[in-house]
Amino acid sequence: MSGYRMVIADDEKMIRDGLAGMKWDRQQIEVVGVARNGLEAQEYIDGMEFDILLTDIKIPGMGGV
């Protein structure tokens, strides 16, 4: 798939699952990671190449900003 690669980070399971379950492929976006907190998000940031980080601003472990 050519397009964008996205990581989703949110501490609320319902939000995280809802965002991950959306039909992002229609926008040429592939979800390549889902994090439950800021520390997991940091692991993706340090270890993976992606184009978009969709994150909650108030997330445990590290702020989303």
PDBQT receptor file of N, H, CA, C and O in Angstrom, charges set to zero:
ATOM      1  N   MET A   1       0.844  -1.177   0.000  1.00  0.00    +0.000 N 
ATOM      2  CA  MET A   1       0.000   0.000   0.000  1.00  0.00    +0.000 C 
ATOM      3  C   MET A   1       0.888   1.239   0.000  1.00  0.00    +0.000 C 
ATOM      4  O   MET A   1       1.737   1.395   0.878  1.00  0.00    +0.000 OA
ATOM      5  N   SER A   2       0.703   2.102  -0.958  1.00  0.00    +0.000 N 
ATOM      6  H   SER A   2       0.013   1.976  -1.671  1.00  0.00    +0.000 HD
ATOM      7  CA  SER A   2       1.391   3.382  -0.894  1.00  0.00    +0.000 C 
ATOM      8  C   SER A   2       0.460   4.367  -0.218  1.00  0.00    +0.000 C 
ATOM      9  O   SER A   2      -0.752   4.327  -0.430  1.00  0.00    +0.000 OA
ATOM     10  N   GLY A   3       0.998   5.217   0.562  1.00  0.00    +0.000 N 
ATOM     11  H   GLY A   3       1.982   5.250   0.734  1.00  0.00    +0.000 HD
ATOM     12  CA  GLY A   3       0.188   6.164   1.319  1.00  0.00    +0.000 C 
ATOM     13  C   GLY A   3       0.883   6.487   2.612  1.00  0.00    +0.000 C 
ATOM     14  O   GLY A   3       2.110   6.579   2.667  1.00  0.00    +0.000 OA
ATOM     15  N   TYR A   4       0.097   6.661   3.656  1.00  0.00    +0.000 N 
ATOM     16  H   TYR A   4      -0.899   6.586   3.611  1.00  0.00    +0.000 HD
ATOM     17  CA  TYR A   4       0.617   7.075   4.948  1.00  0.00    +0.000 C 
ATOM     18  C   TYR A   4       0.549   5.943   5.947  1.00  0.00    +0.000 C 
ATOM     19  O   TYR A   4      -0.329   5.083   5.878  1.00  0.00    +0.000 OA
ATOM     20  N   ARG A   5       1.495   5.955   6.886  1.00  0.00    +0.000 N 
ATOM     21  H   ARG A   5       2.208   6.653   6.942  1.00  0.00    +0.000 HD
ATOM     22  CA  ARG A   5       1.540   4.982   7.981  1.00  0.00    +0.000 C 
ATOM     23  C   ARG A   5       1.231   5.732   9.271  1.00  0.00    +0.000 C 
ATOM     24  O   ARG A   5       1.801   6.793   9.527  1.00  0.00    +0.000 OA
ATOM     25  N   MET A   6       0.321   5.177  10.089  1.00  0.00    +0.000 N 
ATOM     26  H   MET A   6      -0.141   4.315   9.880  1.00  0.00    +0.000 HD
ATOM     27  CA  MET A   6      -0.142   5.890  11.276  1.00  0.00    +0.000 C 
ATOM     28  C   MET A   6      -0.062   5.026  12.527  1.00  0.00    +0.000 C 
ATOM     29  O   MET A   6      -0.314   3.821  12.496  1.00  0.00    +0.000 OA
ATOM     30  N   VAL A   7       0.298   5.682  13.635  1.00  0.00    +0.000 N 
ATOM     31  H   VAL A   7       0.502   6.661  13.660  1.00  0.00    +0.000 HD
ATOM     32  CA  VAL A   7       0.256   5.076  14.965  1.00  0.00    +0.000 C 
ATOM     33  C   VAL A   7      -0.832   5.795  15.755  1.00  0.00    +0.000 C 
ATOM     34  O   VAL A   7      -0.936   7.020  15.712  1.00  0.00    +0.000 OA
ATOM     35  N   ILE A   8      -1.642   5.019  16.480  1.00  0.00    +0.000 N 
ATOM     36  H   ILE A   8      -1.557   4.023  16.515  1.00  0.00    +0.000 HD
ATOM     37  CA  ILE A   8      -2.703   5.558  17.326  1.00  0.00    +0.000 C 
ATOM     38  C   ILE A   8      -2.301   5.343  18.775  1.00  0.00    +0.000 C 
ATOM     39  O   ILE A   8      -1.878   4.250  19.154  1.00  0.00    +0.000 OA
ATOM     40  N   ALA A   9      -2.436   6.405  19.600  1.00  0.00    +0.000 N 
ATOM     41  H   ALA A   9      -2.779   7.292  19.292  1.00  0.00    +0.000 HD
ATOM     42  CA  ALA A   9      -2.117   6.302  21.027  1.00  0.00    +0.000 C 
ATOM     43  C   ALA A   9      -3.248   6.906  21.839  1.00  0.00    +0.000 C 
ATOM     44  O   ALA A   9      -3.532   8.099  21.733  1.00  0.00    +0.000 OA
ATOM     45  N   ASP A  10      -3.897   6.076  22.656  1.00  0.00    +0.000 N 
ATOM     46  H   ASP A  10      -3.666   5.106  22.743  1.00  0.00    +0.000 HD
ATOM     47  CA  ASP A  10      -4.965   6.542  23.536  1.00  0.00    +0.000 C 
ATOM     48  C   ASP A  10      -5.103   5.559  24.688  1.00  0.00    +0.000 C 
ATOM     49  O   ASP A  10      -4.999   4.347  24.494  1.00  0.00    +0.000 OA
ATOM     50  N   ASP A  11      -5.339   6.080  25.887  1.00  0.00    +0.000 N 
ATOM     51  H   ASP A  11      -5.424   7.064  26.045  1.00  0.00    +0.000 HD
ATOM     52  CA  ASP A  11      -5.448   5.208  27.049  1.00  0.00    +0.000 C 
ATOM     53  C   ASP A  11      -6.841   4.600  27.205  1.00  0.00    +0.000 C 
ATOM     54  O   ASP A  11      -7.007   3.648  27.968  1.00  0.00    +0.000 OA
ATOM     55  N   GLU A  12      -7.828   5.115  26.514  1.00  0.00    +0.000 N 
ATOM     56  H   GLU A  12      -7.694   5.888  25.894  1.00  0.00    +0.000 HD
ATOM     57  CA  GLU A  12      -9.181   4.572  26.620  1.00  0.00    +0.000 C 
ATOM     58  C   GLU A  12      -9.407   3.519  25.534  1.00  0.00    +0.000 C 
ATOM     59  O   GLU A  12      -9.351   3.814  24.340  1.00  0.00    +0.000 OA
ATOM     60  N   LYS A  13      -9.660   2.293  25.972  1.00  0.00    +0.000 N 
ATOM     61  H   LYS A  13      -9.705   2.053  26.942  1.00  0.00    +0.000 HD
ATOM     62  CA  LYS A  13      -9.791   1.162  25.044  1.00  0.00    +0.000 C 
ATOM     63  C   LYS A  13     -10.864   1.391  23.985  1.00  0.00    +0.000 C 
ATOM     64  O   LYS A  13     -10.645   1.091  22.811  1.00  0.00    +0.000 OA
ATOM     65  N   MET A  14     -12.015   1.915  24.383  1.00  0.00    +0.000 N 
ATOM     66  H   MET A  14     -12.193   2.159  25.336  1.00  0.00    +0.000 HD
ATOM     67  CA  MET A  14     -13.103   2.117  23.421  1.00  0.00    +0.000 C 
ATOM     68  C   MET A  14     -12.682   3.104  22.321  1.00  0.00    +0.000 C 
ATOM     69  O   MET A  14     -12.981   2.886  21.147  1.00  0.00    +0.000 OA
ATOM     70  N   ILE A  15     -12.006   4.163  22.690  1.00  0.00    +0.000 N 
ATOM     71  H   ILE A  15     -11.762   4.340  23.644  1.00  0.00    +0.000 HD
ATOM     72  CA  ILE A  15     -11.533   5.143  21.706  1.00  0.00    +0.000 C 
ATOM     73  C   ILE A  15     -10.465   4.513  20.820  1.00  0.00    +0.000 C 
ATOM     74  O   ILE A  15     -10.519   4.629  19.595  1.00  0.00    +0.000 OA
ATOM     75  N   ARG A  16      -9.495   3.847  21.441  1.00  0.00    +0.000 N 
ATOM     76  H   ARG A  16      -9.451   3.753  22.436  1.00  0.00    +0.000 HD
ATOM     77  CA  ARG A  16      -8.404   3.202  20.719  1.00  0.00    +0.000 C 
ATOM     78  C   ARG A  16      -8.940   2.194  19.708  1.00  0.00    +0.000 C 
ATOM     79  O   ARG A  16      -8.535   2.200  18.545  1.00  0.00    +0.000 OA
ATOM     80  N   ASP A  17      -9.852   1.328  20.150  1.00  0.00    +0.000 N 
ATOM     81  H   ASP A  17     -10.182   1.323  21.094  1.00  0.00    +0.000 HD
ATOM     82  CA  ASP A  17     -10.416   0.316  19.259  1.00  0.00    +0.000 C 
ATOM     83  C   ASP A  17     -11.252   0.949  18.154  1.00  0.00    +0.000 C 
ATOM     84  O   ASP A  17     -11.214   0.510  17.005  1.00  0.00    +0.000 OA
ATOM     85  N   GLY A  18     -12.012   1.989  18.513  1.00  0.00    +0.000 N 
ATOM     86  H   GLY A  18     -12.043   2.346  19.447  1.00  0.00    +0.000 HD
ATOM     87  CA  GLY A  18     -12.838   2.667  17.516  1.00  0.00    +0.000 C 
ATOM     88  C   GLY A  18     -11.996   3.313  16.425  1.00  0.00    +0.000 C 
ATOM     89  O   GLY A  18     -12.299   3.189  15.239  1.00  0.00    +0.000 OA
ATOM     90  N   LEU A  19     -10.938   4.001  16.834  1.00  0.00    +0.000 N 
ATOM     91  H   LEU A  19     -10.692   4.102  17.798  1.00  0.00    +0.000 HD
ATOM     92  CA  LEU A  19     -10.058   4.638  15.848  1.00  0.00    +0.000 C 
ATOM     93  C   LEU A  19      -9.345   3.595  14.988  1.00  0.00    +0.000 C 
ATOM     94  O   LEU A  19      -9.252   3.740  13.769  1.00  0.00    +0.000 OA
ATOM     95  N   ALA A  20      -8.847   2.552  15.631  1.00  0.00    +0.000 N 
ATOM     96  H   ALA A  20      -8.922   2.434  16.621  1.00  0.00    +0.000 HD
ATOM     97  CA  ALA A  20      -8.123   1.516  14.883  1.00  0.00    +0.000 C 
ATOM     98  C   ALA A  20      -9.036   0.774  13.914  1.00  0.00    +0.000 C 
ATOM     99  O   ALA A  20      -8.580   0.284  12.881  1.00  0.00    +0.000 OA
ATOM    100  N   GLY A  21     -10.322   0.690  14.243  1.00  0.00    +0.000 N 
ATOM    101  H   GLY A  21     -10.693   1.089  15.082  1.00  0.00    +0.000 HD
ATOM    102  CA  GLY A  21     -11.266  -0.046  13.406  1.00  0.00    +0.000 C 
ATOM    103  C   GLY A  21     -11.850   0.741  12.243  1.00  0.00    +0.000 C 
ATOM    104  O   GLY A  21     -12.585   0.193  11.421  1.00  0.00    +0.000 OA
ATOM    105  N   MET A  22     -11.525   2.013  12.177  1.00  0.00    +0.000 N 
ATOM    106  H   MET A  22     -10.928   2.457  12.845  1.00  0.00    +0.000 HD
ATOM    107  CA  MET A  22     -12.054   2.825  11.069  1.00  0.00    +0.000 C 
ATOM    108  C   MET A  22     -11.438   2.391   9.747  1.00  0.00    +0.000 C 
ATOM    109  O   MET A  22     -10.372   1.777   9.726  1.00  0.00    +0.000 OA
ATOM    110  N   LYS A  23     -12.094   2.701   8.669  1.00  0.00    +0.000 N 
ATOM    111  H   LYS A  23     -12.960   3.199   8.686  1.00  0.00    +0.000 HD
ATOM    112  CA  LYS A  23     -11.630   2.311   7.334  1.00  0.00    +0.000 C 
ATOM    113  C   LYS A  23     -10.614   3.327   6.816  1.00  0.00    +0.000 C 
ATOM    114  O   LYS A  23     -10.880   4.080   5.880  1.00  0.00    +0.000 OA
ATOM    115  N   TRP A  24      -9.449   3.325   7.451  1.00  0.00    +0.000 N 
ATOM    116  H   TRP A  24      -9.233   2.714   8.212  1.00  0.00    +0.000 HD
ATOM    117  CA  TRP A  24      -8.396   4.277   7.092  1.00  0.00    +0.000 C 
ATOM    118  C   TRP A  24      -7.869   4.054   5.682  1.00  0.00    +0.000 C 
ATOM    119  O   TRP A  24      -7.365   4.986   5.055  1.00  0.00    +0.000 OA
ATOM    120  N   ASP A  25      -7.980   2.830   5.178  1.00  0.00    +0.000 N 
ATOM    121  H   ASP A  25      -8.389   2.073   5.688  1.00  0.00    +0.000 HD
ATOM    122  CA  ASP A  25      -7.465   2.529   3.841  1.00  0.00    +0.000 C 
ATOM    123  C   ASP A  25      -8.147   3.366   2.762  1.00  0.00    +0.000 C 
ATOM    124  O   ASP A  25      -7.572   3.593   1.698  1.00  0.00    +0.000 OA
ATOM    125  N   ARG A  26      -9.355   3.819   3.025  1.00  0.00    +0.000 N 
ATOM    126  H   ARG A  26      -9.823   3.635   3.890  1.00  0.00    +0.000 HD
ATOM    127  CA  ARG A  26     -10.041   4.696   2.068  1.00  0.00    +0.000 C 
ATOM    128  C   ARG A  26      -9.299   6.023   1.895  1.00  0.00    +0.000 C 
ATOM    129  O   ARG A  26      -9.422   6.687   0.866  1.00  0.00    +0.000 OA
ATOM    130  N   GLN A  27      -8.535   6.393   2.911  1.00  0.00    +0.000 N 
ATOM    131  H   GLN A  27      -8.435   5.854   3.747  1.00  0.00    +0.000 HD
ATOM    132  CA  GLN A  27      -7.754   7.631   2.862  1.00  0.00    +0.000 C 
ATOM    133  C   GLN A  27      -6.274   7.338   2.581  1.00  0.00    +0.000 C 
ATOM    134  O   GLN A  27      -5.420   8.214   2.722  1.00  0.00    +0.000 OA
ATOM    135  N   GLN A  28      -5.989   6.113   2.189  1.00  0.00    +0.000 N 
ATOM    136  H   GLN A  28      -6.682   5.401   2.075  1.00  0.00    +0.000 HD
ATOM    137  CA  GLN A  28      -4.625   5.649   1.935  1.00  0.00    +0.000 C 
ATOM    138  C   GLN A  28      -3.761   5.737   3.188  1.00  0.00    +0.000 C 
ATOM    139  O   GLN A  28      -2.599   6.139   3.130  1.00  0.00    +0.000 OA
ATOM    140  N   ILE A  29      -4.349   5.353   4.328  1.00  0.00    +0.000 N 
ATOM    141  H   ILE A  29      -5.293   5.026   4.375  1.00  0.00    +0.000 HD
ATOM    142  CA  ILE A  29      -3.649   5.338   5.608  1.00  0.00    +0.000 C 
ATOM    143  C   ILE A  29      -3.669   3.911   6.150  1.00  0.00    +0.000 C 
ATOM    144  O   ILE A  29      -4.713   3.258   6.181  1.00  0.00    +0.000 OA
ATOM    145  N   GLU A  30      -2.509   3.445   6.572  1.00  0.00    +0.000 N 
ATOM    146  H   GLU A  30      -1.662   3.975   6.547  1.00  0.00    +0.000 HD
ATOM    147  CA  GLU A  30      -2.381   2.121   7.171  1.00  0.00    +0.000 C 
ATOM    148  C   GLU A  30      -2.035   2.295   8.650  1.00  0.00    +0.000 C 
ATOM    149  O   GLU A  30      -1.067   2.983   8.976  1.00  0.00    +0.000 OA
ATOM    150  N   VAL A  31      -2.801   1.690   9.539  1.00  0.00    +0.000 N 
ATOM    151  H   VAL A  31      -3.587   1.131   9.275  1.00  0.00    +0.000 HD
ATOM    152  CA  VAL A  31      -2.491   1.720  10.971  1.00  0.00    +0.000 C 
ATOM    153  C   VAL A  31      -1.394   0.689  11.224  1.00  0.00    +0.000 C 
ATOM    154  O   VAL A  31      -1.602  -0.508  11.027  1.00  0.00    +0.000 OA
ATOM    155  N   VAL A  32      -0.219   1.161  11.661  1.00  0.00    +0.000 N 
ATOM    156  H   VAL A  32      -0.050   2.134  11.821  1.00  0.00    +0.000 HD
ATOM    157  CA  VAL A  32       0.920   0.266  11.863  1.00  0.00    +0.000 C 
ATOM    158  C   VAL A  32       1.234   0.039  13.335  1.00  0.00    +0.000 C 
ATOM    159  O   VAL A  32       2.132  -0.736  13.666  1.00  0.00    +0.000 OA
ATOM    160  N   GLY A  33       0.496   0.715  14.227  1.00  0.00    +0.000 N 
ATOM    161  H   GLY A  33      -0.233   1.344  13.959  1.00  0.00    +0.000 HD
ATOM    162  CA  GLY A  33       0.716   0.516  15.648  1.00  0.00    +0.000 C 
ATOM    163  C   GLY A  33      -0.382   1.158  16.467  1.00  0.00    +0.000 C 
ATOM    164  O   GLY A  33      -0.967   2.167  16.072  1.00  0.00    +0.000 OA
ATOM    165  N   VAL A  34      -0.653   0.555  17.621  1.00  0.00    +0.000 N 
ATOM    166  H   VAL A  34      -0.177  -0.264  17.942  1.00  0.00    +0.000 HD
ATOM    167  CA  VAL A  34      -1.643   1.080  18.558  1.00  0.00    +0.000 C 
ATOM    168  C   VAL A  34      -1.024   1.020  19.951  1.00  0.00    +0.000 C 
ATOM    169  O   VAL A  34      -0.612  -0.044  20.412  1.00  0.00    +0.000 OA
ATOM    170  N   ALA A  35      -0.962   2.180  20.621  1.00  0.00    +0.000 N 
ATOM    171  H   ALA A  35      -1.297   3.044  20.247  1.00  0.00    +0.000 HD
ATOM    172  CA  ALA A  35      -0.346   2.272  21.946  1.00  0.00    +0.000 C 
ATOM    173  C   ALA A  35      -1.391   2.606  22.996  1.00  0.00    +0.000 C 
ATOM    174  O   ALA A  35      -2.328   3.361  22.737  1.00  0.00    +0.000 OA
ATOM    175  N   ARG A  36      -1.221   2.031  24.195  1.00  0.00    +0.000 N 
ATOM    176  H   ARG A  36      -0.460   1.418  24.406  1.00  0.00    +0.000 HD
ATOM    177  CA  ARG A  36      -2.153   2.259  25.301  1.00  0.00    +0.000 C 
ATOM    178  C   ARG A  36      -1.747   3.408  26.214  1.00  0.00    +0.000 C 
ATOM    179  O   ARG A  36      -2.545   3.872  27.028  1.00  0.00    +0.000 OA
ATOM    180  N   ASN A  37      -0.502   3.867  26.078  1.00  0.00    +0.000 N 
ATOM    181  H   ASN A  37       0.146   3.490  25.417  1.00  0.00    +0.000 HD
ATOM    182  CA  ASN A  37      -0.025   4.961  26.928  1.00  0.00    +0.000 C 
ATOM    183  C   ASN A  37       1.156   5.651  26.243  1.00  0.00    +0.000 C 
ATOM    184  O   ASN A  37       1.602   5.239  25.173  1.00  0.00    +0.000 OA
ATOM    185  N   GLY A  38       1.640   6.690  26.874  1.00  0.00    +0.000 N 
ATOM    186  H   GLY A  38       1.278   7.025  27.743  1.00  0.00    +0.000 HD
ATOM    187  CA  GLY A  38       2.727   7.462  26.283  1.00  0.00    +0.000 C 
ATOM    188  C   GLY A  38       4.026   6.693  26.155  1.00  0.00    +0.000 C 
ATOM    189  O   GLY A  38       4.790   6.917  25.216  1.00  0.00    +0.000 OA
ATOM    190  N   LEU A  39       4.285   5.788  27.088  1.00  0.00    +0.000 N 
ATOM    191  H   LEU A  39       3.664   5.605  27.850  1.00  0.00    +0.000 HD
ATOM    192  CA  LEU A  39       5.522   5.009  27.018  1.00  0.00    +0.000 C 
ATOM    193  C   LEU A  39       5.498   4.048  25.828  1.00  0.00    +0.000 C 
ATOM    194  O   LEU A  39       6.508   3.887  25.143  1.00  0.00    +0.000 OA
ATOM    195  N   GLU A  40       4.359   3.414  25.580  1.00  0.00    +0.000 N 
ATOM    196  H   GLU A  40       3.539   3.545  26.136  1.00  0.00    +0.000 HD
ATOM    197  CA  GLU A  40       4.245   2.554  24.394  1.00  0.00    +0.000 C 
ATOM    198  C   GLU A  40       4.359   3.390  23.125  1.00  0.00    +0.000 C 
ATOM    199  O   GLU A  40       4.996   2.968  22.159  1.00  0.00    +0.000 OA
ATOM    200  N   ALA A  41       3.750   4.563  23.120  1.00  0.00    +0.000 N 
ATOM    201  H   ALA A  41       3.233   4.905  23.904  1.00  0.00    +0.000 HD
ATOM    202  CA  ALA A  41       3.850   5.447  21.954  1.00  0.00    +0.000 C 
ATOM    203  C   ALA A  41       5.308   5.815  21.698  1.00  0.00    +0.000 C 
ATOM    204  O   ALA A  41       5.746   5.854  20.549  1.00  0.00    +0.000 OA
ATOM    205  N   GLN A  42       6.059   6.084  22.762  1.00  0.00    +0.000 N 
ATOM    206  H   GLN A  42       5.703   6.053  23.696  1.00  0.00    +0.000 HD
ATOM    207  CA  GLN A  42       7.483   6.436  22.613  1.00  0.00    +0.000 C 
ATOM    208  C   GLN A  42       8.267   5.295  21.985  1.00  0.00    +0.000 C 
ATOM    209  O   GLN A  42       9.195   5.535  21.211  1.00  0.00    +0.000 OA
ATOM    210  N   GLU A  43       7.907   4.060  22.307  1.00  0.00    +0.000 N 
ATOM    211  H   GLU A  43       7.154   3.866  22.936  1.00  0.00    +0.000 HD
ATOM    212  CA  GLU A  43       8.576   2.904  21.693  1.00  0.00    +0.000 C 
ATOM    213  C   GLU A  43       8.371   2.899  20.180  1.00  0.00    +0.000 C 
ATOM    214  O   GLU A  43       9.303   2.618  19.426  1.00  0.00    +0.000 OA
ATOM    215  N   TYR A  44       7.146   3.210  19.735  1.00  0.00    +0.000 N 
ATOM    216  H   TYR A  44       6.389   3.438  20.347  1.00  0.00    +0.000 HD
ATOM    217  CA  TYR A  44       6.886   3.298  18.293  1.00  0.00    +0.000 C 
ATOM    218  C   TYR A  44       7.678   4.444  17.683  1.00  0.00    +0.000 C 
ATOM    219  O   TYR A  44       8.260   4.299  16.608  1.00  0.00    +0.000 OA
ATOM    220  N   ILE A  45       7.699   5.581  18.366  1.00  0.00    +0.000 N 
ATOM    221  H   ILE A  45       7.225   5.698  19.239  1.00  0.00    +0.000 HD
ATOM    222  CA  ILE A  45       8.401   6.754  17.856  1.00  0.00    +0.000 C 
ATOM    223  C   ILE A  45       9.889   6.450  17.682  1.00  0.00    +0.000 C 
ATOM    224  O   ILE A  45      10.492   6.839  16.682  1.00  0.00    +0.000 OA
ATOM    225  N   ASP A  46      10.479   5.755  18.655  1.00  0.00    +0.000 N 
ATOM    226  H   ASP A  46       9.990   5.439  19.467  1.00  0.00    +0.000 HD
ATOM    227  CA  ASP A  46      11.905   5.446  18.614  1.00  0.00    +0.000 C 
ATOM    228  C   ASP A  46      12.252   4.315  17.655  1.00  0.00    +0.000 C 
ATOM    229  O   ASP A  46      13.368   4.269  17.138  1.00  0.00    +0.000 OA
ATOM    230  N   GLY A  47      11.306   3.396  17.408  1.00  0.00    +0.000 N 
ATOM    231  H   GLY A  47      10.400   3.433  17.828  1.00  0.00    +0.000 HD
ATOM    232  CA  GLY A  47      11.671   2.190  16.686  1.00  0.00    +0.000 C 
ATOM    233  C   GLY A  47      11.010   1.965  15.348  1.00  0.00    +0.000 C 
ATOM    234  O   GLY A  47      11.216   0.914  14.740  1.00  0.00    +0.000 OA
ATOM    235  N   MET A  48      10.224   2.908  14.864  1.00  0.00    +0.000 N 
ATOM    236  H   MET A  48      10.057   3.762  15.357  1.00  0.00    +0.000 HD
ATOM    237  CA  MET A  48       9.471   2.653  13.642  1.00  0.00    +0.000 C 
ATOM    238  C   MET A  48       9.326   3.938  12.836  1.00  0.00    +0.000 C 
ATOM    239  O   MET A  48       9.247   5.032  13.396  1.00  0.00    +0.000 OA
ATOM    240  N   GLU A  49       9.295   3.795  11.550  1.00  0.00    +0.000 N 
ATOM    241  H   GLU A  49       9.360   2.906  11.095  1.00  0.00    +0.000 HD
ATOM    242  CA  GLU A  49       9.017   4.949  10.693  1.00  0.00    +0.000 C 
ATOM    243  C   GLU A  49       7.525   4.996  10.379  1.00  0.00    +0.000 C 
ATOM    244  O   GLU A  49       6.940   4.008   9.936  1.00  0.00    +0.000 OA
ATOM    245  N   PHE A  50       6.924   6.150  10.615  1.00  0.00    +0.000 N 
ATOM    246  H   PHE A  50       7.400   6.952  10.976  1.00  0.00    +0.000 HD
ATOM    247  CA  PHE A  50       5.525   6.358  10.284  1.00  0.00    +0.000 C 
ATOM    248  C   PHE A  50       5.321   7.835  10.003  1.00  0.00    +0.000 C 
ATOM    249  O   PHE A  50       6.197   8.655  10.280  1.00  0.00    +0.000 OA
ATOM    250  N   ASP A  51       4.161   8.173   9.452  1.00  0.00    +0.000 N 
ATOM    251  H   ASP A  51       3.449   7.507   9.228  1.00  0.00    +0.000 HD
ATOM    252  CA  ASP A  51       3.891   9.541   9.016  1.00  0.00    +0.000 C 
ATOM    253  C   ASP A  51       2.979  10.314   9.961  1.00  0.00    +0.000 C 
ATOM    254  O   ASP A  51       3.100  11.533  10.084  1.00  0.00    +0.000 OA
ATOM    255  N   ILE A  52       2.069   9.610  10.628  1.00  0.00    +0.000 N 
ATOM    256  H   ILE A  52       1.972   8.620  10.529  1.00  0.00    +0.000 HD
ATOM    257  CA  ILE A  52       1.052  10.265  11.447  1.00  0.00    +0.000 C 
ATOM    258  C   ILE A  52       1.033   9.631  12.829  1.00  0.00    +0.000 C 
ATOM    259  O   ILE A  52       1.067   8.408  12.960  1.00  0.00    +0.000 OA
ATOM    260  N   LEU A  53       0.980  10.477  13.866  1.00  0.00    +0.000 N 
ATOM    261  H   LEU A  53       0.953  11.471  13.759  1.00  0.00    +0.000 HD
ATOM    262  CA  LEU A  53       0.733  10.008  15.227  1.00  0.00    +0.000 C 
ATOM    263  C   LEU A  53      -0.567  10.642  15.683  1.00  0.00    +0.000 C 
ATOM    264  O   LEU A  53      -0.642  11.854  15.884  1.00  0.00    +0.000 OA
ATOM    265  N   LEU A  54      -1.591   9.815  15.844  1.00  0.00    +0.000 N 
ATOM    266  H   LEU A  54      -1.530   8.830  15.680  1.00  0.00    +0.000 HD
ATOM    267  CA  LEU A  54      -2.895  10.270  16.321  1.00  0.00    +0.000 C 
ATOM    268  C   LEU A  54      -2.952   9.945  17.803  1.00  0.00    +0.000 C 
ATOM    269  O   LEU A  54      -3.067   8.778  18.179  1.00  0.00    +0.000 OA
ATOM    270  N   THR A  55      -2.872  10.970  18.652  1.00  0.00    +0.000 N 
ATOM    271  H   THR A  55      -2.778  11.918  18.347  1.00  0.00    +0.000 HD
ATOM    272  CA  THR A  55      -2.721  10.729  20.081  1.00  0.00    +0.000 C 
ATOM    273  C   THR A  55      -3.660  11.568  20.930  1.00  0.00    +0.000 C 
ATOM    274  O   THR A  55      -4.070  12.666  20.552  1.00  0.00    +0.000 OA
ATOM    275  N   ASP A  56      -3.980  11.021  22.072  1.00  0.00    +0.000 N 
ATOM    276  H   ASP A  56      -3.648  10.129  22.379  1.00  0.00    +0.000 HD
ATOM    277  CA  ASP A  56      -4.701  11.724  23.117  1.00  0.00    +0.000 C 
ATOM    278  C   ASP A  56      -3.720  12.716  23.747  1.00  0.00    +0.000 C 
ATOM    279  O   ASP A  56      -2.542  12.395  23.901  1.00  0.00    +0.000 OA
ATOM    280  N   ILE A  57      -4.179  13.894  24.106  1.00  0.00    +0.000 N 
ATOM    281  H   ILE A  57      -5.137  14.154  23.981  1.00  0.00    +0.000 HD
ATOM    282  CA  ILE A  57      -3.279  14.878  24.707  1.00  0.00    +0.000 C 
ATOM    283  C   ILE A  57      -2.958  14.512  26.151  1.00  0.00    +0.000 C 
ATOM    284  O   ILE A  57      -1.819  14.677  26.588  1.00  0.00    +0.000 OA
ATOM    285  N   LYS A  58      -3.936  14.022  26.893  1.00  0.00    +0.000 N 
ATOM    286  H   LYS A  58      -4.862  13.888  26.538  1.00  0.00    +0.000 HD
ATOM    287  CA  LYS A  58      -3.698  13.599  28.284  1.00  0.00    +0.000 C 
ATOM    288  C   LYS A  58      -3.666  12.077  28.305  1.00  0.00    +0.000 C 
ATOM    289  O   LYS A  58      -4.700  11.413  28.365  1.00  0.00    +0.000 OA
ATOM    290  N   ILE A  59      -2.454  11.549  28.253  1.00  0.00    +0.000 N 
ATOM    291  H   ILE A  59      -1.614  12.089  28.205  1.00  0.00    +0.000 HD
ATOM    292  CA  ILE A  59      -2.265  10.101  28.193  1.00  0.00    +0.000 C 
ATOM    293  C   ILE A  59      -1.244   9.710  29.268  1.00  0.00    +0.000 C 
ATOM    294  O   ILE A  59      -0.231  10.392  29.424  1.00  0.00    +0.000 OA
ATOM    295  N   PRO A  60      -1.490   8.629  30.008  1.00  0.00    +0.000 N 
ATOM    296  CA  PRO A  60      -0.563   8.230  31.068  1.00  0.00    +0.000 C 
ATOM    297  C   PRO A  60       0.831   7.918  30.541  1.00  0.00    +0.000 C 
ATOM    298  O   PRO A  60       0.994   7.416  29.429  1.00  0.00    +0.000 OA
ATOM    299  N   GLY A  61       1.827   8.222  31.356  1.00  0.00    +0.000 N 
ATOM    300  H   GLY A  61       1.695   8.630  32.259  1.00  0.00    +0.000 HD
ATOM    301  CA  GLY A  61       3.196   7.885  31.019  1.00  0.00    +0.000 C 
ATOM    302  C   GLY A  61       3.944   9.007  30.337  1.00  0.00    +0.000 C 
ATOM    303  O   GLY A  61       5.159   9.133  30.494  1.00  0.00    +0.000 OA
ATOM    304  N   MET A  62       3.229   9.824  29.581  1.00  0.00    +0.000 N 
ATOM    305  H   MET A  62       2.242   9.722  29.454  1.00  0.00    +0.000 HD
ATOM    306  CA  MET A  62       3.866  10.908  28.855  1.00  0.00    +0.000 C 
ATOM    307  C   MET A  62       2.757  11.677  28.159  1.00  0.00    +0.000 C 
ATOM    308  O   MET A  62       1.862  11.061  27.580  1.00  0.00    +0.000 OA
ATOM    309  N   GLY A  63       2.786  12.978  28.196  1.00  0.00    +0.000 N 
ATOM    310  H   GLY A  63       3.512  13.479  28.666  1.00  0.00    +0.000 HD
ATOM    311  CA  GLY A  63       1.759  13.769  27.548  1.00  0.00    +0.000 C 
ATOM    312  C   GLY A  63       1.750  13.601  26.036  1.00  0.00    +0.000 C 
ATOM    313  O   GLY A  63       2.796  13.374  25.428  1.00  0.00    +0.000 OA
ATOM    314  N   GLY A  64       0.600  13.708  25.439  1.00  0.00    +0.000 N 
ATOM    315  H   GLY A  64      -0.250  13.892  25.933  1.00  0.00    +0.000 HD
ATOM    316  CA  GLY A  64       0.455  13.539  24.001  1.00  0.00    +0.000 C 
ATOM    317  C   GLY A  64       1.033  14.665  23.175  1.00  0.00    +0.000 C 
ATOM    318  O   GLY A  64       1.235  14.513  21.970  1.00  0.00    +0.000 OA
ATOM    319  N   VAL A  65       1.306  15.811  23.817  1.00  0.00    +0.000 N 
ATOM    320  H   VAL A  65       1.141  15.935  24.796  1.00  0.00    +0.000 HD
ATOM    321  CA  VAL A  65       1.885  16.933  23.077  1.00  0.00    +0.000 C 
ATOM    322  C   VAL A  65       3.355  16.696  22.947  1.00  0.00    +0.000 C 
ATOM    323  O   VAL A  65       4.061  17.513  22.356  1.00  0.00    +0.000 OA
TER     324      VAL A  65
